[in-house]
Amino acid sequence: MENFHLHDLINAVGGEFLLGDPHLNVVRVSTDTRTIHKGDTYISLAGKNFDGHNFLKEAIEKGAAILVISKHDIELGNPFPVMPAIIRVADTTRALGDMAAAYRKKFNIPVVGITGTNGKTTTKQILTAILERRAPALSTEGNLNNQIGLPMTLLNLNAKHAYAVIEMGTSYHGEIKRLCEIAKPTVGIITNIGVAHLNNFVNQEGVFLEKKSLLESLTSGGCAVLNIDDHYLAKLQDTLTCETITFGFTGRAQVSAMNLKMWPGFPQFDLVINQQSVHIKMPVYGNFNVYNAMSAAAAAFKLGFTLEEIRAGIESFKPAAMRMEVKELMSNNITVINDAYNANPSSMREAISSLFQSFTDREILLVLADMLELGVGAEQEHAQLGEFLKAQPGCRILFYGPLMQKAYLAAENADSKHFTDMHKFLAELERSLRPGMVVFFKGSRAMKLETAARKVMGREG
């Protein structure tokens, strides 16, 4: 952190200054004593399954200079001879966000907020690769996209950054609005509205209402980037008061993809912006990743980047791990695609459809695990996935998890099997591998399907 002082922190969080040196600088923030350094500010977050106040003594022993707490009865051990400054607030999680919001205001740079059911991380990766053709850009690391991760990302801003690309996830109503209060995005991208987190949002309309708050929260003079092919997002185009840029395959989009070729190899297309075009060769499979590239291109174009800079960024970006991650096994010509970071009904269908478009001449083995956080409709969603699979080209399918039994039964695929035991599942996967095939893995993160994917990926050491 740069040029941020204890009095800035106190003003931001509205806390009570209990004791210590009021003239300290805030140099780094930590919420985990395992990674704390001397001079850090330690924020003792409290959640359902943890309480950072239990580690205050350890934070002091490691040299924390400032403590942010919410409890009255705390155990500090013996902090002498070095007494940290202590600030007490009502809610340490909110204080972390308020602190990050105050720090973000010190940087007059474009901040791009990205949300959507699918494609947030890949869009972030692509856009960051484009922006860094000119200057350093701060971007969300991993999945740090919630009320803890997003503030921690913003606190890494420094004078070298010319841009910030911030991913915004949500699992309950009002979270996107709160994240926007912290990040103050100047450009907002909504990739799509799909079926996810239905245990809290009930249906797609609920997802839409939550996601659109990103665009409603844009700063004055902000720009909304909309997927015009998405039914929910298309109807926003004429209702927003801010500038909008649309993307999609339809001719009415301002940023579009023409002459798409999905096979052989990675997708290729002509990116068209304002009647000018450039040919793009994607470094990752999936028709849906073409959408991600278009959304990133639209935001970059708004920020003044040329088509050539956009092309170079798209073609050079590196996909995140477990998101259409590809490993070619040279000894038996097996292509392994690990897309096991997460799954919902929308992303599952899109990925499988793109797979059949990309490998028209290869035998395909689908390895699918349960889709979670779908609420009371979880079994129905899995059954509908099975109906979808029944209409696809013939292939072998291995289903894993209790919910996937519904998909297995609905698919009526004679060349498929269902498992709930991981050891039996892995044994069958090993028996199913054949030279020349494409093996595709997808499931919700909690199903740990990457265990199976990495087992296959590691067959050549």
C-alpha positions in Angstrom: 0.0 0.0 0.0 1.1 3.6 -0.7 0.4 6.8 1.1 -2.2 5.4 3.4 -2.0 6.2 7.1 -3.6 5.1 10.3 -5.8 8.2 10.4 -7.0 7.3 6.9 -7.9 3.9 8.1 -9.7 5.3 11.2 -11.7 7.8 9.0 -12.6 5.0 6.5 -13.9 2.5 9.0 -15.4 4.8 11.5 -13.7 2.9 14.3 -12.8 3.6 17.9 -9.0 4.2 18.4 -8.2 2.4 21.6 -4.4 2.8 22.0 -1.1 2.8 20.2 0.9 5.2 18.0 -1.6 7.3 15.9 1.1 8.3 13.4 1.7 4.8 11.8 1.6 4.1 8.1 -0.5 1.2 6.8 1.9 -0.7 4.6 0.2 -4.1 4.2 -3.0 -5.7 5.3 -3.3 -9.3 6.4 -6.3 -11.4 7.5 -4.3 -14.6 8.1 -1.6 -14.8 10.7 0.1 -17.6 8.8 1.3 -15.0 6.2 1.6 -12.0 8.4 4.8 -9.8 8.3 6.3 -7.3 10.7 4.5 -4.0 10.4 1.3 -5.4 8.9 -2.2 -4.4 9.8 -4.1 -7.4 11.0 -7.9 -7.5 10.5 -9.4 -10.1 12.7 -12.3 -11.4 10.5 -15.0 -13.5 12.1 -17.2 -16.0 10.3 -19.3 -19.0 10.9 -16.4 -21.4 11.2 -13.5 -19.2 12.3 -12.7 -16.2 14.4 -9.6 -14.1 13.7 -9.7 -12.8 17.3 -8.4 -16.1 18.5 -5.1 -15.3 16.7 -4.4 -11.8 18.0 -1.6 -13.0 20.3 0.1 -14.7 17.3 -0.3 -11.5 15.2 1.4 -9.4 17.8 4.2 -12.0 18.2 4.8 -11.8 14.5 5.1 -8.0 14.6 1.7 -6.7 13.6 1.7 -2.9 14.0 -2.1 -2.3 13.8 -5.0 -4.5 14.9 -8.6 -4.1 13.8 -11.0 -5.9 16.1 -14.7 -6.0 16.8 -14.8 -7.7 20.2 -14.5 -6.1 23.6 -13.0 -9.0 25.5 -9.8 -10.0 23.7 -6.6 -11.8 24.8 -3.4 -10.1 23.7 -1.0 -12.1 25.7 1.9 -9.9 26.7 2.4 -7.3 23.9 5.2 -5.4 25.6 7.7 -3.9 24.7 5.9 -3.3 21.4 2.3 -2.3 21.7 0.3 -2.3 18.4 -2.3 0.3 17.6 -5.8 -1.1 18.2 -9.0 0.0 16.4 -12.3 -1.4 17.4 -15.2 -1.5 14.8 -18.7 -3.0 14.7 -17.9 -5.4 11.8 -14.4 -6.3 10.7 -15.5 -7.6 7.3 -17.3 -4.4 6.5 -14.3 -2.4 7.9 -12.0 -4.3 5.4 -14.3 -3.2 2.6 -14.5 0.4 3.8 -10.8 0.6 4.1 -10.3 -0.8 0.5 -12.9 1.7 -0.8 -11.0 4.6 0.7 -7.7 3.4 -0.7 -9.2 2.8 -4.2 -10.2 6.5 -4.3 -6.6 7.5 -4.3 -6.2 6.1 -7.8 -7.7 7.9 -10.7 -7.6 4.9 -13.1 -10.1 2.9 -15.1 -11.5 0.1 -13.0 -13.3 -2.7 -14.9 -15.8 -4.7 -12.9 -16.7 -8.1 -14.3 -19.6 -10.3 -13.3 -21.8 -13.0 -14.9 -22.8 -16.6 -14.3 -20.0 -18.0 -16.5 -16.8 -16.6 -18.0 -15.7 -14.0 -15.4 -12.2 -15.4 -14.8 -11.4 -16.0 -18.4 -12.7 -12.6 -19.4 -10.6 -11.1 -16.7 -7.5 -13.0 -18.0 -8.1 -11.9 -21.6 -8.7 -8.3 -20.7 -5.7 -8.1 -18.5 -3.5 -9.5 -21.2 -4.8 -6.9 -23.6 -4.3 -4.0 -21.2 -0.8 -5.0 -20.3 0.3 -4.5 -23.9 0.6 -0.9 -22.8 0.9 -0.7 -19.0 0.7 -2.8 -15.8 -2.8 -3.7 -14.8 -4.0 -5.0 -11.4 -6.3 -8.0 -11.7 -8.1 -10.4 -9.3 -5.9 -13.3 -8.4 -7.6 -16.7 -8.4 -11.2 -16.5 -7.1 -10.7 -13.6 -4.7 -13.9 -12.0 -5.9 -16.1 -11.7 -2.7 -16.3 -9.3 0.2 -13.0 -10.4 1.5 -11.1 -11.2 -1.7 -12.1 -8.1 -3.6 -10.9 -5.6 -1.0 -7.6 -7.5 -0.5 -7.1 -7.2 -4.3 -7.7 -3.5 -4.3 -5.3 -3.0 -1.4 -2.5 -4.2 -3.8 -3.0 -1.1 -6.1 0.1 1.1 -6.4 1.4 3.9 -8.6 2.6 1.6 -11.4 -0.9 0.4 -12.2 -2.7 2.1 -15.1 -5.8 -0.1 -14.9 -7.6 -2.5 -12.6 -9.6 -5.5 -13.7 -11.8 -6.7 -10.8 -13.8 -9.9 -10.8 -17.1 -9.8 -8.9 -18.8 -13.0 -7.7 -22.0 -13.3 -5.7 -23.8 -15.9 -3.7 -26.5 -13.8 -2.1 -28.7 -10.8 -2.8 -26.9 -7.4 -2.4 -23.3 -8.7 -2.7 -22.6 -7.2 -6.1 -23.9 -3.8 -4.9 -21.6 -3.9 -1.9 -18.6 -4.9 -4.1 -19.3 -1.9 -6.3 -19.4 0.4 -3.3 -15.9 -0.8 -2.6 -14.4 -0.9 -6.1 -16.3 2.0 -7.8 -16.0 0.5 -11.3 -15.9 2.8 -14.3 -16.6 0.0 -16.8 -18.9 -2.9 -16.1 -19.1 -6.2 -18.0 -21.8 -8.8 -17.5 -20.8 -11.9 -19.4 -24.2 -13.7 -19.3 -27.1 -14.7 -17.0 -27.3 -18.4 -16.4 -28.5 -21.0 -13.8 -26.4 -20.9 -10.7 -26.6 -20.3 -7.0 -30.3 -21.1 -7.1 -30.2 -22.0 -3.4 -30.2 -18.2 -2.9 -31.5 -16.7 -6.1 -34.3 -19.2 -6.8 -34.3 -18.7 -10.6 -32.6 -16.9 -13.5 -34.6 -13.8 -12.9 -33.1 -13.7 -9.4 -29.6 -14.1 -10.8 -30.3 -11.3 -13.3 -31.6 -8.9 -10.7 -28.4 -9.4 -8.7 -26.0 -9.2 -11.6 -27.5 -6.1 -13.1 -26.7 -4.1 -10.0 -23.1 -3.8 -11.3 -24.4 -1.6 -14.2 -26.6 0.4 -11.9 -23.6 1.1 -9.7 -21.2 2.5 -12.3 -19.6 5.8 -11.6 -20.6 8.9 -13.5 -19.5 8.6 -17.1 -19.3 4.8 -16.8 -19.7 2.3 -19.6 -21.7 -0.9 -19.6 -20.6 -3.9 -21.7 -23.5 -6.1 -22.5 -23.9 -9.6 -24.1 -26.6 -8.7 -26.7 -27.2 -12.5 -27.4 -28.3 -13.0 -23.8 -32.1 -12.7 -23.4 -31.9 -11.0 -20.0 -29.1 -8.6 -20.8 -30.5 -7.6 -24.2 -33.4 -5.9 -22.6 -31.1 -3.7 -20.5 -29.8 -1.9 -23.6 -32.5 0.7 -23.8 -33.0 1.1 -20.0 -29.5 2.2 -18.9 -28.6 5.8 -18.7 -24.9 5.2 -19.1 -23.0 4.5 -22.3 -23.3 0.9 -23.5 -21.3 -1.3 -25.8 -22.8 -4.6 -27.0 -21.1 -7.8 -28.0 -22.3 -11.0 -29.6 -22.7 -13.0 -32.8 -25.7 -11.1 -33.9 -25.1 -8.4 -36.6 -26.6 -5.7 -34.3 -23.8 -6.0 -31.8 -21.2 -3.3 -31.8 -18.5 -5.9 -31.2 -19.1 -9.2 -33.0 -17.4 -12.4 -34.2 -17.8 -13.4 -37.8 -16.7 -16.4 -39.8 -16.3 -18.5 -36.7 -14.5 -21.8 -37.3 -14.5 -24.3 -34.4 -12.6 -27.1 -36.1 -9.8 -28.2 -36.5 -7.8 -26.9 -33.6 -8.7 -23.9 -31.5 -11.5 -21.5 -32.5 -10.7 -18.8 -35.1 -12.9 -15.9 -36.1 -12.9 -12.3 -37.4 -13.4 -9.8 -34.6 -15.4 -6.9 -36.0 -15.6 -3.5 -34.2 -17.0 -0.4 -36.0 -16.9 -2.2 -39.3 -13.1 -2.9 -39.0 -11.9 -6.4 -38.4 -9.0 -8.5 -37.3 -8.5 -12.2 -37.5 -8.2 -14.0 -34.1 -6.8 -17.4 -33.2 -8.0 -18.3 -29.8 -5.5 -20.2 -27.5 -8.3 -22.1 -25.8 -11.3 -24.3 -26.8 -14.9 -23.3 -26.5 -17.5 -21.3 -28.4 -18.2 -19.6 -25.0 -14.6 -18.4 -24.8 -15.2 -16.5 -28.1 -17.9 -14.6 -26.1 -15.4 -14.0 -23.4 -12.9 -12.6 -25.9 -15.6 -10.3 -27.4 -16.5 -8.9 -24.0 -12.8 -8.2 -23.2 -12.4 -6.7 -26.6 -15.3 -4.4 -26.1 -14.0 -3.1 -22.8 -10.5 -2.6 -24.3 -11.9 -0.8 -27.3 -13.7 1.6 -24.9 -10.4 2.2 -23.2 -8.8 3.2 -26.5 -7.0 0.1 -27.6 -6.5 -0.7 -31.2 -7.7 -3.8 -32.9 -4.1 -5.0 -33.3 -3.4 -4.6 -29.6 -6.7 -6.4 -28.8 -5.7 -9.3 -31.2 -2.2 -9.6 -29.6 -3.7 -9.7 -26.1 -6.4 -12.3 -26.9 -3.9 -14.6 -28.6 -1.3 -14.4 -25.8 -3.5 -14.8 -22.7 -3.0 -17.9 -20.6 -6.1 -19.7 -19.4 -6.4 -20.2 -15.6 -5.9 -23.7 -14.2 -8.9 -26.1 -14.5 -10.7 -23.8 -16.9 -10.5 -25.6 -20.3 -7.0 -26.5 -19.3 -5.5 -28.7 -22.1 -2.9 -31.4 -21.8 -1.8 -33.5 -24.8 -0.5 -37.0 -24.0 1.9 -37.6 -26.8 2.5 -41.3 -26.1 -1.2 -42.2 -27.0 -2.5 -39.0 -28.6 -5.1 -38.5 -25.8 -6.3 -34.9 -25.4 -7.2 -34.1 -21.8 -9.4 -31.0 -21.1 -9.7 -30.1 -17.4 -12.7 -27.8 -16.9 -13.3 -29.0 -13.3 -13.0 -25.6 -11.5 -16.8 -25.2 -11.4 -20.0 -26.2 -13.1 -23.7 -25.1 -13.4 -26.3 -26.1 -15.9 -25.5 -23.2 -18.3 -21.7 -23.8 -18.3 -22.1 -27.5 -18.6 -24.3 -27.3 -21.7 -22.1 -24.7 -23.3 -18.9 -26.6 -22.7 -20.2 -29.9 -24.0 -21.7 -28.4 -27.1 -18.4 -26.6 -27.9 -16.5 -29.9 -27.3 -18.5 -31.7 -30.0 -18.0 -28.7 -32.4 -14.2 -28.7 -31.7 -13.6 -32.4 -32.1 -15.8 -33.7 -34.9 -13.4 -36.5 -35.8 -12.4 -37.7 -32.4 -13.8 -40.2 -29.9 -15.0 -38.3 -26.8 -15.2 -39.4 -23.2 -17.2 -37.1 -20.9 -16.4 -37.2 -17.2 -19.1 -35.3 -15.3 -19.6 -34.6 -11.6 -22.4 -33.1 -9.6 -23.5 -29.4 -10.1 -24.0 -27.9 -6.7 -25.7 -24.9 -5.1 -28.8 -25.4 -7.2 -31.3 -25.4 -4.4 -34.6 -27.4 -4.4 -34.4 -27.8 -8.2 -31.0 -29.6 -8.2 -32.4 -33.1 -9.1 -34.5 -31.6 -11.9 -31.6 -29.7 -13.3 -29.5 -32.8 -13.4 -32.3 -34.7 -15.1 -32.6 -32.0 -17.7 -28.8 -32.3 -18.3 -29.4 -35.9 -19.0 -32.1 -35.1 -21.6 -29.6 -32.6 -23.2 -26.9 -35.3 -23.4 -29.4 -37.8 -25.0 -29.7 -35.4 -27.9 -25.9 -35.0 -28.4 -23.7 -37.2 -30.7 -22.8 -40.6 -29.3 -20.0 -40.8 -26.8 -19.0 -42.5 -23.6 -20.0 -40.8 -20.3 -18.8 -41.4 -16.8 -21.1 -39.7 -14.2 -19.8 -39.1 -10.7 -21.8 -38.0 -7.6 -25.3 -38.7 -6.2 -27.0 -36.0 -8.2 -25.5 -37.2 -11.4 -27.6 -40.4 -11.1 -30.5 -38.3 -12.4 -28.5 -37.3 -15.4 -27.3 -40.8 -16.0 -30.9 -42.2 -16.0 -32.3 -39.4 -18.2 -29.4 -39.7 -20.8 -30.3 -43.4 -21.5 -26.8 -43.9 -22.8 -25.9 -47.6 -23.1 -22.2 -46.7 -23.1 -22.2 -44.7 -19.7 -21.8 -45.6 -16.1 -22.6 -43.9 -12.8 -20.5 -43.9 -9.6 -20.6 -42.4 -6.1 -17.5 -44.2 -4.9 -14.3 -42.3 -6.0 -12.1 -45.4 -6.1 -14.4 -47.4 -8.3 -14.9 -44.3 -10.4 -11.2 -43.8 -10.9 -10.7 -47.5 -11.8 -13.4 -47.3 -14.5 -11.9 -44.1 -15.8 -8.6 -45.9 -16.2 -10.2 -48.7 -18.1 -12.1 -46.3 -20.4 -9.0 -44.5 -21.8 -8.2 -45.3 -25.4 -5.6 -43.9 -27.8 -6.7 -40.9 -29.8 -9.7 -39.9 -27.6 -10.6 -36.6 -26.0 -11.3 -36.8 -22.3 -13.3 -33.9 -20.8 -13.7 -33.2 -17.1 -16.4 -30.9 -15.6 -18.1 -30.6 -12.2 -18.6 -28.3 -9.3 -15.4 -27.5 -7.4 -16.5 -29.3 -4.2 -16.7 -32.6 -6.1 -12.9 -32.5 -6.5 -13.0 -33.8 -10.0 -9.5 -32.4 -10.6 -8.2 -35.5 -8.7 -9.4 -37.6 -11.7 -8.3 -35.1 -14.3 -4.8 -34.8 -12.9 -4.5 -38.5 -12.6 -5.0 -38.8 -16.3 -2.9 -35.7 -17.1 0.0 -37.3 -15.2 0.2 -40.5 -17.2 3.3 -39.2 -18.9 5.0 -38.2 -15.7 
